[in-house]
Each structure stands twice: as C-alpha cells, then as structure tokens.
Amino acid sequence: MTKFLADSTVGKLVKWLRIMGYDTVVHTGAADRVLLDRGVREDRVVLSRKKELAGRQFRGILLVIDSDRVSEQIDEIIQRLRLTPRQEDFFTRCLSCNDLLGPVCRENVKDRVPPYVFKTQHVFVQCSRCGSIFWPGTHQERMTAILNRHNPTDRP
Ligand SMILES: [Zn+2]
C-alpha cells in the first residue's frame, strides 16, 4: 500500500489520507531537500503544493498538488497514482497518530462517546497509542462519494 509524506502546505489532506487507511506522516520542517530525502529513505510519496520542488533532482515520487481544496486534492492523488481506495481500509488508522486502530468492545466506549453516537453507531475502533475512539459515521457519506467517483463499476 502506498505510503505518504506530506509537508505543511497540504496539512488538511493528511487526515483524509489516514481516513482512507494510507500510512501518512507529516514533515514539519521546510519543504526542501530534507523533505525529499526523507521520502526516499522511508519509501513514501512526497506531497506538497510547492511548485519549486518539482525542479529538484529526486529519486523518489513527488506529487506537487495543484488544487487548494481537499476533495480535489484527494482526486488528484488517486488519479495520478492510480490508487484504488478500498472501503475495508477506511478507519484503520488513527487520524492523529497514524497508528493502526484496533477493535474495541462497544460496551467499553459507552461513557467515552456522545450518547447519540453510541445509540446510532455499532462499530468502534481505538488507537492503542493515544486511546482515541473512532467510528465511521461522520465521514461515511463523504468517503463513499469519493469512492464512487473512482470506482464507477461499483455503481448500480
Ligand atoms: Zn492515536
């Protein structure tokens, strides 16, 4: 599965790539040679909006993102890398830590999520590092829309 290294110019994108299950880390330093070298070293596709980077000599894969809208940025990445996001990979990573999430018993989250969420959601997952609890509900529609755009054969 493709892994990503994002610089600070595409910060919002990170959360969405993690939602889709892609291993995505943020480079907090400047978008320069160090960023590119790290991409090669960690075998990650480098994501940035800095057009100057495109001129650098680089052994890895760099995507200079055109759009400033997150949904279009996701489209760009999926199309240019020919990715096929799969629903079963969604919500497998912590949106804050990037760590893999594990199953958590529904009864155990009762006091830790809003009552409405507990009532309406049936599947919960938890980050072993930070303890955050996630459920697909809120992002489901948006993610399904993205999937449908890229998997036209799945349409009825
Ligand atoms: Zn976490």
py3Dmol code that shows the C-alpha trace and the ligand (Angstrom):
import py3Dmol

protein = """\
ATOM      1  CA  MET A   1       0.000   0.000   0.000  1.00  0.00           C
ATOM      2  CA  THR A   2       1.263   3.456  -0.923  1.00  0.00           C
ATOM      3  CA  LYS A   3       2.709   5.497   1.942  1.00  0.00           C
ATOM      4  CA  PHE A   4       2.840   9.288   2.037  1.00  0.00           C
ATOM      5  CA  LEU A   5       4.979  12.068   3.416  1.00  0.00           C
ATOM      6  CA  ALA A   6       3.156  15.404   3.443  1.00  0.00           C
ATOM      7  CA  ASP A   7       4.661  18.809   4.097  1.00  0.00           C
ATOM      8  CA  SER A   8       2.825  21.616   5.874  1.00  0.00           C
ATOM      9  CA  THR A   9       1.318  23.010   2.639  1.00  0.00           C
ATOM     10  CA  VAL A  10      -1.035  20.038   2.399  1.00  0.00           C
ATOM     11  CA  GLY A  11      -1.809  19.608   6.092  1.00  0.00           C
ATOM     12  CA  LYS A  12      -5.560  19.092   5.726  1.00  0.00           C
ATOM     13  CA  LEU A  13      -5.006  16.277   3.299  1.00  0.00           C
ATOM     14  CA  VAL A  14      -3.237  14.187   5.929  1.00  0.00           C
ATOM     15  CA  LYS A  15      -6.394  13.456   7.889  1.00  0.00           C
ATOM     16  CA  TRP A  16      -8.220  12.306   4.774  1.00  0.00           C
ATOM     17  CA  LEU A  17      -5.443  10.018   3.624  1.00  0.00           C
ATOM     18  CA  ARG A  18      -5.406   8.473   7.099  1.00  0.00           C
ATOM     19  CA  ILE A  19      -9.187   8.064   6.997  1.00  0.00           C
ATOM     20  CA  MET A  20      -8.710   6.097   3.789  1.00  0.00           C
ATOM     21  CA  GLY A  21      -6.140   3.940   5.567  1.00  0.00           C
ATOM     22  CA  TYR A  22      -2.978   5.299   3.971  1.00  0.00           C
ATOM     23  CA  ASP A  23       0.107   5.463   6.161  1.00  0.00           C
ATOM     24  CA  THR A  24       0.752   9.227   6.104  1.00  0.00           C
ATOM     25  CA  VAL A  25       3.300  11.201   8.082  1.00  0.00           C
ATOM     26  CA  VAL A  26       3.798  14.949   8.262  1.00  0.00           C
ATOM     27  CA  HIS A  27       7.114  16.658   7.668  1.00  0.00           C
ATOM     28  CA  THR A  28       7.138  19.696   9.912  1.00  0.00           C
ATOM     29  CA  GLY A  29      10.319  21.275   8.574  1.00  0.00           C
ATOM     30  CA  ALA A  30      10.702  23.259   5.373  1.00  0.00           C
ATOM     31  CA  ALA A  31       9.712  21.757   2.027  1.00  0.00           C
ATOM     32  CA  ASP A  32      13.249  21.295   0.795  1.00  0.00           C
ATOM     33  CA  ARG A  33      15.942  18.688   0.170  1.00  0.00           C
ATOM     34  CA  VAL A  34      15.451  17.188   3.641  1.00  0.00           C
ATOM     35  CA  LEU A  35      11.798  16.505   2.811  1.00  0.00           C
ATOM     36  CA  LEU A  36      12.682  14.800  -0.480  1.00  0.00           C
ATOM     37  CA  ASP A  37      15.467  12.722   1.086  1.00  0.00           C
ATOM     38  CA  ARG A  38      13.123  11.573   3.806  1.00  0.00           C
ATOM     39  CA  GLY A  39      10.591  10.491   1.193  1.00  0.00           C
ATOM     40  CA  VAL A  40      13.224   8.291  -0.478  1.00  0.00           C
ATOM     41  CA  ARG A  41      14.550   6.934   2.818  1.00  0.00           C
ATOM     42  CA  GLU A  42      11.096   5.995   4.119  1.00  0.00           C
ATOM     43  CA  ASP A  43       9.775   4.894   0.723  1.00  0.00           C
ATOM     44  CA  ARG A  44       6.955   7.434   0.807  1.00  0.00           C
ATOM     45  CA  VAL A  45       5.342   9.500  -1.943  1.00  0.00           C
ATOM     46  CA  VAL A  46       6.099  13.142  -1.155  1.00  0.00           C
ATOM     47  CA  LEU A  47       3.120  15.519  -1.251  1.00  0.00           C
ATOM     48  CA  SER A  48       3.482  19.278  -1.404  1.00  0.00           C
ATOM     49  CA  ARG A  49       1.983  22.337  -3.029  1.00  0.00           C
ATOM     50  CA  LYS A  50       5.382  23.929  -3.524  1.00  0.00           C
ATOM     51  CA  LYS A  51       5.958  24.020  -7.270  1.00  0.00           C
ATOM     52  CA  GLU A  52       9.680  24.779  -6.845  1.00  0.00           C
ATOM     53  CA  LEU A  53      10.198  21.237  -5.588  1.00  0.00           C
ATOM     54  CA  ALA A  54       9.317  19.804  -8.984  1.00  0.00           C
ATOM     55  CA  GLY A  55      12.593  21.124 -10.420  1.00  0.00           C
ATOM     56  CA  ARG A  56      14.772  19.248  -7.952  1.00  0.00           C
ATOM     57  CA  GLN A  57      16.580  16.083  -8.837  1.00  0.00           C
ATOM     58  CA  PHE A  58      14.882  13.324  -6.929  1.00  0.00           C
ATOM     59  CA  ARG A  59      14.906   9.528  -6.992  1.00  0.00           C
ATOM     60  CA  GLY A  60      11.534   9.114  -5.314  1.00  0.00           C
ATOM     61  CA  ILE A  61       7.982  10.061  -6.214  1.00  0.00           C
ATOM     62  CA  LEU A  62       6.860  13.647  -5.716  1.00  0.00           C
ATOM     63  CA  LEU A  63       3.357  14.913  -6.327  1.00  0.00           C
ATOM     64  CA  VAL A  64       3.062  18.671  -6.476  1.00  0.00           C
ATOM     65  CA  ILE A  65      -0.610  19.226  -5.753  1.00  0.00           C
ATOM     66  CA  ASP A  66      -2.413  21.890  -7.799  1.00  0.00           C
ATOM     67  CA  SER A  67      -5.735  22.283  -6.055  1.00  0.00           C
ATOM     68  CA  ASP A  68      -6.215  24.033  -2.735  1.00  0.00           C
ATOM     69  CA  ARG A  69      -9.422  22.121  -1.985  1.00  0.00           C
ATOM     70  CA  VAL A  70      -9.049  18.912  -0.048  1.00  0.00           C
ATOM     71  CA  SER A  71     -11.601  16.903  -2.028  1.00  0.00           C
ATOM     72  CA  GLU A  72      -9.909  17.874  -5.295  1.00  0.00           C
ATOM     73  CA  GLN A  73      -6.503  17.131  -3.809  1.00  0.00           C
ATOM     74  CA  ILE A  74      -7.667  13.616  -2.988  1.00  0.00           C
ATOM     75  CA  ASP A  75      -8.973  13.195  -6.517  1.00  0.00           C
ATOM     76  CA  GLU A  76      -5.640  14.387  -7.883  1.00  0.00           C
ATOM     77  CA  ILE A  77      -3.668  11.881  -5.818  1.00  0.00           C
ATOM     78  CA  ILE A  78      -5.950   8.974  -6.618  1.00  0.00           C
ATOM     79  CA  GLN A  79      -5.878   9.716 -10.332  1.00  0.00           C
ATOM     80  CA  ARG A  80      -2.193  10.480 -10.680  1.00  0.00           C
ATOM     81  CA  LEU A  81      -1.055   7.458  -8.673  1.00  0.00           C
ATOM     82  CA  ARG A  82      -3.891   5.268  -9.976  1.00  0.00           C
ATOM     83  CA  LEU A  83      -4.835   4.290  -6.459  1.00  0.00           C
ATOM     84  CA  THR A  84      -7.874   2.185  -5.723  1.00  0.00           C
ATOM     85  CA  PRO A  85      -9.087   3.094  -2.238  1.00  0.00           C
ATOM     86  CA  ARG A  86     -10.942   0.233  -0.623  1.00  0.00           C
ATOM     87  CA  GLN A  87     -13.731   0.617   1.846  1.00  0.00           C
ATOM     88  CA  GLU A  88     -12.257  -2.097   4.061  1.00  0.00           C
ATOM     89  CA  ASP A  89      -9.137   0.024   4.582  1.00  0.00           C
ATOM     90  CA  PHE A  90     -11.123   3.007   5.825  1.00  0.00           C
ATOM     91  CA  PHE A  91     -10.873   3.818   9.514  1.00  0.00           C
ATOM     92  CA  THR A  92      -7.935   1.528  10.117  1.00  0.00           C
ATOM     93  CA  ARG A  93      -5.613   4.373  11.193  1.00  0.00           C
ATOM     94  CA  CYS A  94      -5.667   6.967  13.954  1.00  0.00           C
ATOM     95  CA  LEU A  95      -6.291  10.416  12.487  1.00  0.00           C
ATOM     96  CA  SER A  96      -3.891  11.983  14.996  1.00  0.00           C
ATOM     97  CA  CYS A  97      -1.094   9.411  15.372  1.00  0.00           C
ATOM     98  CA  ASN A  98      -1.233   7.467  12.090  1.00  0.00           C
ATOM     99  CA  ASP A  99      -1.048   4.268  14.159  1.00  0.00           C
ATOM    100  CA  LEU A 100      -3.218   1.297  13.253  1.00  0.00           C
ATOM    101  CA  LEU A 101      -6.523   1.093  15.105  1.00  0.00           C
ATOM    102  CA  GLY A 102      -7.791  -1.993  16.854  1.00  0.00           C
ATOM    103  CA  PRO A 103     -11.276  -3.215  17.637  1.00  0.00           C
ATOM    104  CA  VAL A 104     -12.860  -2.069  20.870  1.00  0.00           C
ATOM    105  CA  CYS A 105     -15.923  -3.521  22.506  1.00  0.00           C
ATOM    106  CA  ARG A 106     -18.983  -1.315  22.040  1.00  0.00           C
ATOM    107  CA  GLU A 107     -19.884  -1.530  25.729  1.00  0.00           C
ATOM    108  CA  ASN A 108     -16.455  -0.198  26.684  1.00  0.00           C
ATOM    109  CA  VAL A 109     -16.893   3.079  24.823  1.00  0.00           C
ATOM    110  CA  LYS A 110     -20.318   3.896  26.239  1.00  0.00           C
ATOM    111  CA  ASP A 111     -19.051   6.623  28.586  1.00  0.00           C
ATOM    112  CA  ARG A 112     -16.451   7.910  26.162  1.00  0.00           C
ATOM    113  CA  VAL A 113     -18.526   8.904  23.139  1.00  0.00           C
ATOM    114  CA  PRO A 114     -21.575  11.193  22.888  1.00  0.00           C
ATOM    115  CA  PRO A 115     -24.845   9.376  23.712  1.00  0.00           C
ATOM    116  CA  TYR A 116     -26.211   9.988  20.219  1.00  0.00           C
ATOM    117  CA  VAL A 117     -23.149   8.395  18.685  1.00  0.00           C
ATOM    118  CA  PHE A 118     -23.383   5.413  20.984  1.00  0.00           C
ATOM    119  CA  LYS A 119     -27.022   4.956  20.077  1.00  0.00           C
ATOM    120  CA  THR A 120     -26.563   5.215  16.334  1.00  0.00           C
ATOM    121  CA  GLN A 121     -23.144   3.613  15.743  1.00  0.00           C
ATOM    122  CA  HIS A 122     -22.346  -0.054  16.113  1.00  0.00           C
ATOM    123  CA  VAL A 123     -18.692  -0.353  15.220  1.00  0.00           C
ATOM    124  CA  PHE A 124     -15.961   1.445  17.145  1.00  0.00           C
ATOM    125  CA  VAL A 125     -12.197   1.279  16.857  1.00  0.00           C
ATOM    126  CA  GLN A 126      -9.474   2.580  19.135  1.00  0.00           C
ATOM    127  CA  CYS A 127      -5.906   3.845  18.819  1.00  0.00           C
ATOM    128  CA  SER A 128      -3.524   1.903  21.034  1.00  0.00           C
ATOM    129  CA  ARG A 129      -1.205   4.898  21.279  1.00  0.00           C
ATOM    130  CA  CYS A 130      -3.475   7.824  22.174  1.00  0.00           C
ATOM    131  CA  GLY A 131      -6.661   5.970  23.110  1.00  0.00           C
ATOM    132  CA  SER A 132      -8.849   7.945  20.700  1.00  0.00           C
ATOM    133  CA  ILE A 133     -12.048   6.222  19.646  1.00  0.00           C
ATOM    134  CA  PHE A 134     -13.298   6.417  16.068  1.00  0.00           C
ATOM    135  CA  TRP A 135     -16.450   5.406  14.300  1.00  0.00           C
ATOM    136  CA  PRO A 136     -17.233   5.659  10.592  1.00  0.00           C
ATOM    137  CA  GLY A 137     -20.454   7.667  10.915  1.00  0.00           C
ATOM    138  CA  THR A 138     -19.467  11.264  10.353  1.00  0.00           C
ATOM    139  CA  HIS A 139     -17.190  10.782   7.371  1.00  0.00           C
ATOM    140  CA  GLN A 140     -19.021   7.915   5.765  1.00  0.00           C
ATOM    141  CA  GLU A 141     -21.021   9.891   3.220  1.00  0.00           C
ATOM    142  CA  ARG A 142     -18.127  11.962   2.027  1.00  0.00           C
ATOM    143  CA  MET A 143     -15.864   8.951   1.726  1.00  0.00           C
ATOM    144  CA  THR A 144     -18.484   6.938  -0.092  1.00  0.00           C
ATOM    145  CA  ALA A 145     -18.859   9.807  -2.553  1.00  0.00           C
ATOM    146  CA  ILE A 146     -15.122   9.808  -3.205  1.00  0.00           C
ATOM    147  CA  LEU A 147     -15.113   6.043  -3.668  1.00  0.00           C
ATOM    148  CA  ASN A 148     -17.990   6.137  -6.096  1.00  0.00           C
ATOM    149  CA  ARG A 149     -16.240   8.717  -8.226  1.00  0.00           C
ATOM    150  CA  HIS A 150     -13.219   6.460  -8.554  1.00  0.00           C
ATOM    151  CA  ASN A 151     -14.882   3.079  -8.806  1.00  0.00           C
ATOM    152  CA  PRO A 152     -17.538   3.648 -11.453  1.00  0.00           C
ATOM    153  CA  THR A 153     -18.060  -0.097 -11.842  1.00  0.00           C
ATOM    154  CA  ASP A 154     -19.450  -0.240  -8.306  1.00  0.00           C
ATOM    155  CA  ARG A 155     -22.362   1.991  -9.261  1.00  0.00           C
ATOM    156  CA  PRO A 156     -25.726   0.300  -9.529  1.00  0.00           C
TER     157      PRO A 156
END
"""
ligand_1 = """\
1
ZN
Zn -3.849 7.863 18.142
"""
view = py3Dmol.view(width=600, height=400)
view.addModel(protein, "pdb")
view.setStyle({"model": 0}, {"cartoon": {"style": "trace"}})
view.addModel(ligand_1, "xyz")
view.setStyle({"model": 1}, {"stick": {}})
view.zoomTo()
view.show()
